[in-house]
Amino acid sequence: MNKKVIGLIPTRLSSTRLQKKPLIDINGLPLIIHTYKRAKLAKKLDDLVICCDDEAIINVAKKFNAKAILTSKKHNNGTERIYEGYLKLKKKYDLIIDIQGDEPLISPNQIDQVIKFHLKNLKSEIILPSLKSKDISSYNIVKVVTDVDDNVIYLSRSKIPHGFIKKSKYYLKHLSIISFLPDSLKKFSTSPQTKLEKIEGIELLRALEIGLRMKTIILRGNSFSVDIKKDLKKAKRFIKKDKFFKLYFNE
């Protein structure tokens, strides 16, 4: 039997660093629509829905024929938001793919790779892909530390592992495509915020703290989230030469 997979894109209108971030124009399209159209190009998603907290985003989604559902403004993070969206859809899926709404250059190929990997590793409740990177000094970049079997053992905004004796050749950067088994998404979202999650401001630390099994797959590419004005300028520059951009309009 074929497994059913849904992609859910969490986004909220308010942002402390970039006002109304989902609606910011990048080469003629709102940021959130770039994310949606790119995710739509993935071949292994059976459905795709934006989970948002404001009618302004709903209206923009309608304008561009994107599916969207309104969720509460009170969620602590995007993972809680997609869980509400998933419940409102009232449909069952085998995998739920959390595709962060602030990555306008996300690769549909990477989405497919994560899905394929999780379907072969169903003992892992969460799959968190990562990218090799040398430049990860920014606190906006979440770093991933794993054991010898690629199970995630910690996430941090700090530069870890620290090169006290020997410097690392590269670090692992959190890629914002996260695959959940439905039960793991429920367990995460119905659990209270945890100590390390609050300290680091990284929602998936909650998953580790409550004992969910999380594995990484190292992918190739250079996707990044738009968190500050510098990121926005970079996205506007890169999108013009991006190979997937021209495919948006062939759907």
Buried (B, 14 or more C-beta within 10 A) or exposed (E): EEEEBBBBBBBBBEBEEBEBBBBBEBBEBBBBBBBBBBBBBBEBBBEBBBBBBBEEBBEBBEEBEBBBBBBEEEBBBBBBBBBBBBEEBEEEBBBBBBBBBBBBBBBBBBBBBBBEBBBEBEEBBBBBBBBEBEEBEBEBBBBBBBEEEBEBEBBBBEBBBEEEEEEEEEBBBBBBBBBBBBEBBBBBBEBEBBEBBEEBEBBBBBBBBBEBBBBBBBBEBEBBBBBEEEBBEBBBEBBEEBEBBEBBEEE
